[in-house]
Amino acid sequence: MAESSGIQKITLENVMGDRFGRYSKYIIQERAIPDIRDGLKPVQRRIIFAMQEENNTHDKAYRKSAKTVGNVIGNYHPHGDTSVYDAMVRLSQEWKMLEPLVDMQGNNGSMDGDPAAAMRYTEARLSKIANELVKDINLDTVDFILNFDDTDEEPTVLPAKYPNLLVNGATGISAGYATDIPPHNLGEIIDATVHLIDHPEAHLKTLMKYVKGPDFPTGGIVQGAKGLKKAFDTGRGRIVIRSKTEIEKMRGGREQIVITEIPYDVNKSSLVSKIHDIRINKKIDGIADVRDETDRAGLRIVVELRKSVNAEGVLTYLLKNTDLQISYNYNVIAIDDKQPKQLGLRDILNSYLNFRREVVTRRTNTLLKKDTEREHIVKGLIKAISILDKVITTIRESKNKSHAKVNLINDFEFSERQAEAIVNLQLYRLTNTDITELEKEAKDLETRIKEYNEILNNKEKLDQVIKKELKDIKKNYATPRLTQIEDEIEELKVEKEVLISEEEVIVTLTREGYLKRTSLRSYQSSSPDDISIRNGDHVLFAEKLSTLDQMIIFTSKGKVINRPIHELPDIRWKDPGQHLSQSISFEPSERIVVAYSYRKLPKEDTFVLITRNGNIKQTKISDFAPKRSYKTQSFTAIRLEDKSDELVNVYEANHETTYDVFLVSHRGYGLRYSLAEVSTYGTNAKGVRSMNLKDGDYVISGCIFEPTEKSVQVMLVTHRGAVKKMNVIDFDIISRAKRGLLILRELKANPHRVALMFSVMSNDEKITLVTNKDHEFTIQPKDYGISDRYSNGSFVLDEETDGHPVSYRRDDLIYEKTEETDNN
């Protein structure tokens, strides 16, 4: 297409990049990010300027907010009325602004997130301190630009007699930038600014002696000296804001938590609702009631507790799980020299001081010009009065005003401005009093002009003026600090006893991985034999535990599973438990080896782990503490050599006790040595060689015992169905990783091989042997005498008809009912 048509061919990428770049620049500079000089966004600046122009100031009557909004939209800010009114309302909210810039009469919202009344109902005027932002704006102190329709002018920035950016803070989000600046105490900021005037090279550490940290209008407690220092240095840093709370005593030995200050920008209604939800859902036990008692006297939220409840524990939980404590991230970004910059405390104050020096210089130049002009006229009037008769004669002889001015200039050497003032002089101004006043005015003008010249020619004098004005602001407007500063961020540790209502329950776990907890009431109303177990499965763990306890479960695949008792499903005694695979990955061939229960994990004690392929290690019990993802994952307890390997035994060893290890292999070798030969390793280690195994041999089982005991009995079951009982104390101590001694008499035809080995807990216990043909045989250890190493034991089954023994179960494992459980 011809170029004369005015159509340009531009790639879409270039168009999008250019247009979005322009849009981004507009959003950053003209909407979302405050100016470092006056701390205001454009809409805020326009609201304040419009109210000033309409004389809607603190010393005048209130005016309808709708009128101000209309003026702002019609003259300066061509956007929606809602956005302008919302900005105006925020400027008036004392819980958002440390020094509110708009004084609003009527409903201007609340800390509960309630919206303000419509603009037609509310009235507003500038607050007293807002006048300090616009003062001297008519003395050419700042640049003005044409408004959006070129019918009026608006300032690019307000003169701002104090560092409003830090005092009131700001929040905003734009394209590629976001800012989050908290409010700071006016007196502290001014003190730091004055110090920086006197000591331009002052270090941040010195400035922080004046500015302790943010000062929120809602008070509260700020923690984190390191985060504050980083924020004041770089413009980015993290702090913690905590509510101010107190624990009060009540009648009947009860207590209540009283909250009098909450973190900045937290919705009070939502906070109360969240605490109420915690009470209703019983996430912690002990909250009786939650009330919002806030009134004109101040904020007050009451959390009433039940009797004998740990108030400190409940408070810690609420701080951790609600907005009673929040993290606040400093992100100090402001427009400096027409560009968004991230700035620290010193940079902001320096930029402000440079701006104030420019404002005061421009103001002084304007005043100097004005007073110089006035001095010139006053001198002319004084001269005219001194030759009054001649002046009057000249005027009377003139044809008109213009002719009179010319004659005065020609006859008496008056300037044109002096001549204009003389011909406009009213007769009553010729009294002696007025002549004295003119002479006094001339003297005052001379003094002021001299002072203005000193300010303009002497930087120290200029800085003294700025310092004096800052100190006057502090004297008139500074208020005591509301927010308390603490150096360290307190770590919130919620005790388990606070979260959980303690209750005694029966916990069972089967070899196949079915886990449940049962209330004592359900257990008491049933027979122990009524427990539901799937065919081929059996109970491996059954104990009466507290809901404050936890379980550590080991599986045959070398994995460990953590389960707090209070998180277990509450299931009737007669129903099967919930399988572990419903929450974690659990292989079909994986089996439970053993489970242990604890209230608190012993720090120095260890678990001894023994594997099928001949590895052994010790690992500290504390290493098996629940990790973050314990609810959905199992973790490595021991690293297995290959898929044929598996974990066969886990035992708990007290660090103050001496132990020996006894291992039995499939081919009938037994090995005893000191546990001291087994080092302690982490959870991901595979350990050391436990036994020297022949090809095709593997570890059936092992145990640990105290060598000082007189008798430590084990039962051996061979693959042919023979059973014998042995006392391992009688075995010689050899050393780790040896083959060991034969514990079965070797036969030439069909020799016995060990299928099972287990410790004898009690001579009265009953053991059920299960074969690969699902036949079951019950034995009792008391029926067997102690055999030597060369015996093959006595048969309890026929391998041809009954099958080979593959597993066993202890039938007396179920927790028996007692008077205690019956009473429950």
N, C-alpha and C positions, 0 to 999 in steps of 0.2 A: 504493500500500500504506500502511496506517496507520502513523503515526509511532511509536505505542506498541510496534510490533514490534521497534524498535531498528535497523531497516535504514535506512541513509542512501543517498541518491542523489547520487553524485559523478561528475563526468566523468572519463573515463579519463586525459585529459591531466593533470588535477590530481592524480589518484591516483599516476600514474607519477612526476610531478615531485616530489611530496611524499615518496614512498617512496624514490626514488633519492637525493633530497637527504639523507634520514636515513642511508641506506646509505653514501653518500659520506662524510658526516661521521664515521661510525663507522670506516670504513676509514682515513681520514686521521688521526684522533686515537687510535684504539685498535689500529692494526695496523702501518701502513707508515711513518709519519713519526716521527722521534725527537723527544723533548722537549728544548728548548734548555737546560734546567736540568741534567739529569743525562746527556743525550746518549743515552738509551736508548729503545728501542721497548717497548711494554707487555710483550711476551713475554720480552724480555731482562731487564726489571726484575723480573718475576715469578720468573724462574729464579734470579736473584741473591738476591732476598728469601727465596725458599723454602730455598735452601741456607744462608743465614744463620740462618733460624729453626731449622733442623735442626742447627745448629752444625757444618755441613759446611765448615769454614774451613781456611785454609792450614796452621794449626798442629795440625790433627786428621788422622786417617787418611782415606784415600780411601774413597769409597762408590760402590756400583754406580750407574752413570748411570741405569739403569732406575728405581731408587728415587726419584731426584730428579725424573725425568720424571713418574712417577706422582704425586708430591706436587704438582707444578705443575699437572698436569691436574685432579687431584681437588680442589684447594683454590682455585686462582686462574685457570687458563687452560683453559676447556672446549673445547679444540680437539684435533686429531689428535696422537697421540704423535710421529709423524714430523716434523711441523712444529716441535714443541718441541725434539726431540732435535737436529734440524738447526741450530736457533738456538743450542743449547747447544754443539754442535760448533764452529760458527763462532766463538763467544766464546773458544774454546780454541786456534784456529789461529794460530800465530805469523806466518804469511805473509799473514794477512788483518788481524789486529789488532796495532797497534804495541805496545799494552800488553794482552796477553790477560787476560781477566777470569775465565776458568775454567782450572784446571790439570787436564788430562785425562791419565790413564794408559792406554796402549793405542793402538790405531790410530785416530787422529782425522783420517784423510784425508791428502792430499798435494797438492803444487803441480801434479801431473799430472792432477788432477781425480778421483783415486781416492776413492771414498766411505769414510766412517769405518766401523769395525766396528759391528756391531749393539749397541744400548745394553746388552744383557745381558752383553756382553764387556768393555766399557770401564768405567773408574772415574774419578771426578772429585771435585774440591773447589774452593772459591773460591781464586783466586790471592791473593797478599798484597795487591796494589794494589786488588783488588776490595773488600777490607774497608774501604778508605778511602771507597768509595761509600756503604756502609751504616752506617758508624760514626755513633753518636749517634742512630740512628733510633728508639731507645726513650726519647728525651728530649723527645718531642713536637716534634720539629724539622720534621716534615712532616705533611700531612693524610692520614688513613686513611679508606677507604671500605669498605662491605660488599662481600664478594666476590659472585660470580654467584648463589650460593644462600643468601646472608645468614647463613651459618654461621661466617664468619670475617671478618677485616678485612685489607686489603692497602693499601700506601702508594700515593698518587697519583704520587709522585716520590721518588727517593732523595736523601739529604742531599748527596752528591757533594762531596768536599773538593777536587776539582780539575775543570777544564773538560773533562769526558770527551767531549763532542760533538766538539771540535776534535782532541783527542788520538787518539781511535780512529776518528773519522769515522763515516759511515753511508751506506747505499744503500737506496733503497726506491721503489716505484711504487704510487701509489694513484689514485683517481678524480680526474683533473684535475691531479694533482701528481706530481712525481718529485723525488727528492733524490739528490745524489751529492756527498758530502763526504769528501775524502781525510783520512787521518790526518796529524797534525802532531807535531813534537817536544815532549815533555812539558816539558822545561826551558825551551824557547823560549816556549811558551804561558804558563807560569807567570811568566816574566820580564815578558812583555807585560802580564799581568794585574796584577802588582804595580806596574808603571809606571803603569797606568791608575788604580789606587787613589790613587797619589800625585799624579797629574796627570789629573784627570777630563776636561779639555778637550784631551787629547793628540790630535794629528793622526794620521791613518793612516800617513803617511810615517814618523813616529817609531815607531809600533808595529811597522812592517815592518823596523825595525832589529833588533828582537828576533826576530820570526817571519819567517824567511827565505823560507819556502814550505812545501809539504807535505813530510813525512818518511815515506816508505813503508817498511814492514817488509821489503820486498824490495829496498830500496836503489834503485839506478838513478840516472839523471841527468835532472833537470827543466830544461827550457828554456822561456823566455818570460816576461821580467820584466813586459812590458805586460799579458799575460794574468793574471799573478799579482796585479798592482796592481788590475786591474779586478775580479777575483774577490774580493779582500779588501775592495774598496770597495762593490761592488753585490751580491755573492753569485753572480755569473756571470762566467765567464772561461775561456779556453782555454789549455792548456799542452801541451807535448809531453814524453812520458816516453821516455827512451832507455835501452837496455841498457848496462851497463858491459862494454866489450870490450877485448881486447888482441891485438895481432898478434905471435905468437912465431915465432922462427926454428927450423927443423928441419934435420935432416941433408940433405945433397945440394942445398942451396940452396933448399929448399922452405919454405913458411910455413903457419901455421895460425892461424885466428881462434878465440880463447878467450873465451867469454861467461861472466862470473862473477855478473852480476846482471841480471835481466830486469824489464820493467815490471810494475807492480802489477796484480794480478788477471788476469795472462796465464797460460793453461794451458801449462805447460812441455812436456808431452808433445805437444800439438797444434803448438806452435812448432817442436819438433824434427822432427815429421812434415812440416810445411810446408817446412822447409829441405831435408829429404830428397826431397820431391816435386820441388823445383826442381832438385836434382841429377839425379834419375832422368829427368825430362822435358827436361833440358838447356836450361832457360830461360836459363841463363848457362853459359858454358863455363869449367871450371877447378876445380869442386868435386870432390875425390876421395872424401871420406868425411865423414859426420856422426855424431858419437857423443855420447851423454849420459853423462858421467862423474861425475854428481852422487853424492856419498856423505856420510858424516857430517861430513866436513871442510867441506862447503859445495857450493853449486851450481857446476857446471862443464859447459858444452856446448862441444864442440870441432868446428870446421869445418875439415877438412884440405884444403889446396889442392894442385893440381898444380904442377909446376915452371914457373917463369917466368910465373906468373899475378899480375895486379895485385890484391894483397890488399885495398888500400884501396878499389878499385873494386868488388870483390865484396862487401865489407862495406857500402858505400853502397847497393848494390842490395838486400841483405838487409834493411837498415834501412828502405828505402822500400817493400819488397814483402812483408814479414812483420811479425809483432808484436814484433820486436826494437825497434821504435819505434812508439808509439801516441799518439794525441791523447786528452787527458783534459779533459773539460768540467766545471768547477766548477758545481754547481747547488745552492747552500746553502739548503735549505728545511727549517725546523724548526717545531715547535709552540711558539709564544710567546704567552702569555696566552690559551691555548685556541684559537688560530688559527694556521693555517699561514702563515708569512711567509718572504720571501726576505731574507736578512740578510748583512751584511758582517762583517768581523772585529771591528770596534769595537762593533757592535750586539750581537754574540754575547757578547763579554766583559762589556759593560755589563749585559746581561740576567742573565748568570751571577752577577755581583757583587751585583746587587740580590737575587737568590735567596739567595746566601750570607749576605748581611746579615740577611735574614729568618730563615734557618736558625739563625745564631749568636744572633740576638736571642731566638728561641723557646727555644733550648737554654739560654741564660743565664737566661731567666725560669724555666725548669723547675728548673735547678740552684739558683737563688736561692730559689725556693719550698721546695725540698727542704732546703737548708742552713739556711734560716730556721726551718723546723719543727724541724730537728735541734738548732739552737742553743737554741731554747726548751726542749726536753727536757733538754739538757745542763745548762742553767742550773737547771732544776728539780732534777736529780740532785745537782748541787753543793750547792744549798740544803738538800736533804734530808739529805745527809751531814753538813753543818755542824750540823744539829739531829737527829742520828741517834737519840739516845735517846728523844726526844719522839716522833719518827716511829714508832719501833718500839712504843712504849707505845700510841700511838693505834691502830696496826694490830692489836696483840694484844687490845685492848679492843673491837675491831669484830667484828660477827657473821660477816661474810663479806667476800668481795672487794669487792663493790659497796658495802657499808656502809663498808668501809675507805676507798674512794676518796672517798666523800661526806665522811667525817670529815676526811680530809687536805685537801680543798678548803675545808671550813668552818673548820678550826682553823688552817691555815697559809697559806691563800690560794694554794694550788697551782691551776693550771688542770687541766681534765679530762685533757688529754694528759699533763701532768706526773705527775698522780696515777696514771694508768695505767702509766706507765713505772716509777714508784716501787714499786707493788705487784708488778710483774713482775720487779723487780730481784733477781738472785740474790745470796746471801750472800757468795760468794767475790769479788764485784765491790766489796766494801767495804774491800779492802786499801788500804794507802797508795799502792801503785803505780797502782792503778786510779783513785784520786782524782787523782793527778798527770796521768794520761792524760786524764781528763775536762777538767781545767783547760787542758791543752795543746790538746785538741780544740776547746774553746770559743774559744781564741785563734785557732786556724787557721780556724774557722768565721767568726769576726768579720772576719778578713783577706779571706777569699774573698767574703763578702757585700759587703764594701766594694768589692772589685774588680768584682763583678757589677754593682753599682749604677753604677760608673764606666762600664762597657761600655754599659749601657742608657741612660745619660744623656749620653754623649759619643760622637759619631759617629767622631771620630778614634781613640778607644780601640777602638771596634768594628772599624774598618778595620785597626788594628794586629794585632788577634787574627787576622783573616782573612789578613793578610800573613804572619804568623808560621807559620800552619798551611800556607799555600802553600809557603813556603820549606822547611818540614820535608818536605813531599811531594817537592819537587825534590831535596833532599839525599838522601832515601832511595831515590828511584826513577828519577831522570833518567839518561838514557843518551846517549852521543854521537850526533850526527846521522848517519843512514845514507845519505840521499839528497843528492846533489850538485846545487847550483843554478847554472844558467848563464843569463845575461841574454837572449841572442839565440837565436832558433830557427834552427838551421843549415839552410839549404836543401840538399836532397839532389838532386844532379845526377848521374845515372848516365851515364857515358861509354858511347858506342855500342860501343867496343872491348871493354867488359866483357860486354855482352849478346850479342855476336855473335862467332862463330868466323870469323875472316877467311879467305876463300877466293876465288880468282880464278875467274870464270865468264864465259861468253859470254851477252850480253843482246841480244835482238832484239825489234824492234817494227815492226809493219807499218802501212801507211797506213790500213787498215780498223780497227786497234785491237787486234790480237792480240799479246800480250806474253808473253815467257817468258825464263827464265834456264836455261842449260844448263851442266852441269859440263864442265870441260875434258876429262875422260875420255870422256864421251859424244861431245863434239865431235871429239875426236881419232880416235875409232873410226869416224867417219862422213866422208863426202865433203861439202864445203861446199854442193855442188849438191843434196844430199839433203834440204835443208830443205823442210818441208811448208808450202806457201802456197796459199790458196784462189784460184780463178780470178778474175782481175781485180784481185787484191791484189798488193802488192809490199813488200819490206823497205825501211823508211825509216830504221831505226837498227840498227846492229850493231856492238857494241864489246866488248872484253874489259874487264870491270870487277871491282872488289872487292865483296864482300858488305857492306862498310862504306860503299859509295857510295850515292847516291840519284839518282833521275831526276825531271826536271821536264818534263812532257809538255803541249804546247799543241795544242788542237783548233780546227777551223775555226769552231766556234761561240763563239770567244773565251773558252774555258774553259781552266783549267790543272789538271793532275792530278799529284799527288805520289806517288811510289812508291819506298820504300827497297828496295834490291836484295835484301837478305836476306829480305824479305817476298814476293818474287816466287815463283810456283810453280816448282819444279825439274822441268823437262820435258825429255824426250829431244830431241836435235837433229832427229830425223826426224818428230817429232810437232808439230802446230800448237800455237801458244801458247794461253793463256787470254784470252778476250775481256774487255776492260775493263768491258763492260756487266754482267758477272757480279758486280761489286762496287759499281759506281756507275751513276748514270743516264747513258745514252749514246744519243743520238738516232740513228735509222737513217741519216739523211743526214749525220751528223757524221763527220768524217775527221780523222786526225792530221796536223798541219802540220809539227811538228818536235819533237825531244826533245833535252835536254841532260843531262849527268851531272856530278855534283860529289861531292867528299868533304865539303867545307865550302863554304857559299855565300859568294861574295865580297860584302863589305859595300857597297862603293862602285860596283861595276860595274853596268851596266844592261842590260835587254833592250829592243830596239827593236821595236815591234809595228806592223805595217802592215795596214790593212784594205782590202777590196774597194771600198768606197764612198768612199775617199779620206781616211781619218783615219790619223794617226800619233802615237805617243807613246813616251817613254822611261819605264820603271819600274825601280826598283832591284831587283836580283836577290834581295836579302835579303827583299823583300816577298813573295816566293813560297815562303817557308819553310812546311813542313807545318803546317796548323792541326789542331786537336784531332780533328776528324771527317774527316781526310784519307782514311781507309780506305774510307769509304762515300759521300763527296761530292767532286764537282769544284767549283772555285771560279772566280770571274770573274777573267780576266786583263785583258780590255779590254771596256768596255761598247759593244756594237754599236748602230748607229742604228736598224735595223729588221731584219726577217726576211730581207731580201734581202742584207744585209751579212754578211760573213764575214772571219775572220782569214786572211790569205794568206801573211804572212812574219813570222818572229821571228828576230832576230839578237842576239848577245851583243856588247856594246860595252865595251871597257876604259876606265875613267875617266881613265887617263893618256894615252890615244891620241886623236888628232884624226881624225874620220871625215867623209866625204861620203855623201849619200844619192842613189841613182839609182832612179827609178820609171818604169815603162812601163805605158801604158794600152792598153785594148783597141783603140782607134781609131788607135794608132800614135804616140802622143806620148811623148817621153822627157824627164824633168826631173831636173836635178842641182842640189843645194844642200847647204849645210853642215849636219851633224847638230846643230851648236850652236844652230840655229834651232828645234829641237824640245825643248820643256821636259820636265821629269820630273814625272810624275803618279803617283797611287796606282793600285791594281789596278782600282778601280771606275770610273775616269775613261775617257772615250772619246778623249781626246787632242785634237789640233788638226788643221786641214785640211792634208792633205799635198800635194794637187794640185787644180787647178781643172779639173773634169771637165765636158765637154759633156753634154747630155741623152743618155742611153743609153750613155754611156762609163763605164768603171770600170777600177780598177787591176788589172792582170794579176799583176804581181809587182814586187818591189823588192829592192835589196841595199844594203849599206853597205860602204865600202872606205876605205882610207887614201889621201888625195890625193897623197901623196909617191911612191906606187908608179908604176912606168913603164907597166905594163899591167894592166888589170883587164878580163878578157874575159867577155862574156855571149853566150849563144845565144838567138836569137829564132826562134820557129816560128809561122808564120801559119796561119790557119784553112784556107787552101788547100793547105797542105803544103809551103810554102817555108821554108827554113832559111838563116839568115845569122848570121855571127859579128861582133861589134862590140867595140871597145875604148872603155869609158865614160870613160877618162881624156881622150879627145879631145873630150868634150862640154863646152860652156861651162857655167860655174857661174852659175845664175840666182838664184832665191830660192824659199823655201817658198810653197806655195799658188798657184803660177803654172801656166799650162797646159803649158808646156814646148815642145820642138821636135819636129817630125815626124821620125820615124826610118824611115818607109817612104814610097816614092814613091806618091802618090795616083793611082789609076786611075779613069777615068770609069765603066768597066764592071767589076762584081765586084771592088771594091778589096780589097786584103789587109787583114786585121785580125789583131792579135796574139792568138794562142791560148795560147802558153807563153813564158816567159822564165826562164832559169836561168843561174847563174854557171858558168864553166868551172873545174873544180877542177884538171884536168890534161889535157894534150893527148892523153894515152894512154887516158883513160877512155872507156868505152863507154856511150852513152845510148840507151835504147830508148823510142821514141815509140809511144803506144797511141792508136788512133782510136776513134771512137764505134761502129765496126763490128767492134771487137776485133781489128783488124789491127795487127801490130807491125812497126816498122822501126828498125833499129839504125844509129846514126850515131856518128862519132868527131870531136871538135872539130879534131883535127889535119888532117882532110881539108878544112877550110874556111879560106880566107884572111880577113883583116880587111876588112869591107865598110864603105862610108861610109853616111851617113844616107839617101841617095837610092836605095839599092839595095833591091830586094825579095827578094834572096837567090836560092837555087836550089831547085828542087822535088825532094823525095825521095819523094813519093807523089802519086797521082791522087785528088783529092777526090771525084770522081764514083764511082769504083770502090772506093776504100779508106776513104773517110769523112774526117771532120775530126779532127785531133789534139785529144785531150782531157786527156791526162796523159803523164807521162814517169817513168822510173825510172833510177837509176844502177846498172848491172849489176855494177860492181866494189865495191859497198858491203859485201858479205859479208866478215867478218873472215877473212883468210887464215891458214891454219895455218903455224906457224913451228917452228923446232927447239925453241923453248921449250914450245910446246903439245904437240909430239910427245913431248917428254920427260915432260911431265905425264901 
